[in-house]
Amino acid sequence: MPLGRHENFCAGYGNPGTEGDEYLLVSMLGVGKTKMDIDEVDDGNKKLEETIAFDAAEAEVGNTYIGQINMSTISSFNGPRMIWGYDVARVEELYQAPSWGVDGVKQGNKGVAVYSLDPLLRAARTLYGTVDERRFNLWPGEHVPCASRSEMRKGSSFLYCSFGIAIPNDREHDACLLMEDVGVVTADDEEVRSRLLNKLARASVRVANQQRVELKEMFTQVRMIEVAEDEIGCALVAAPYFTLARRAALPGEELYEINLREWEELMSFPAVMKVD
């Protein structure tokens, strides 16, 4: 199990003090916005508001907390077998919900099952906590490599972020593919969301085909935010590559053997963790 140097905080992969040469991965979709300060900032210079909107997406209330980190964007392949909620502390409800609005995804003549990413998003929140109830969140100020993408937009619009994890058949020799998409659409409705998720799933198949990787299944989800005329919004996809807080780990191989609910029951969380 890849362990970081902190007792109560997860750490970015590759930082000093890591035990083991592997890493874990979680995924999150964040949306946030802020009012534009028209009186104090020139019309062509809204960098401060953009920064605040991005921070709001990182620290969105009720969502997985990945605030106060130095995020470094890297490429989007995960391996070998270390997705939190999938490989370790597995979510029991992983296959209960198909991905909303996605159908008929094929790789060659074979259909690829596409499920909702929601259980894995909840798994990330269960580990890291939220801005108001932090658990084993990333060490404040940590340098963290992430598969990430974001979109900023000023004025009236609908911002979206979507994310997919494509799992290969052969986990020993092929990496999981992470596919991020962000952008602007004209409306937030069922048809638009379905189109975005189908596009994401089919793009994942195209990349897998280019790499000669046979897919087993996929997990996808999309989130949106409406931005008003006097606001700046941000839609953010982030999948941190990290090592586990030492107190979150269990002896031996137990994290591979128990599910997420059982792991959560074994932990006792203070409302807000202090820097150790």
PyMOL commands that set and color helices and strands:
alter all, ss='L'
color gray80, all
select helices_A, chain A and resi 47-58+118-128+190-210+246-248+254-257+260-266
alter helices_A, ss='H'
color red, helices_A
select strands_A, chain A and resi 11-12+24-25+28-35+70-73+77-78+106-107+110-111+113-116+143-154+157-168+176-185+215-227+231-243
alter strands_A, ss='S'
color yellow, strands_A
deselect
rebuild
show_as cartoon
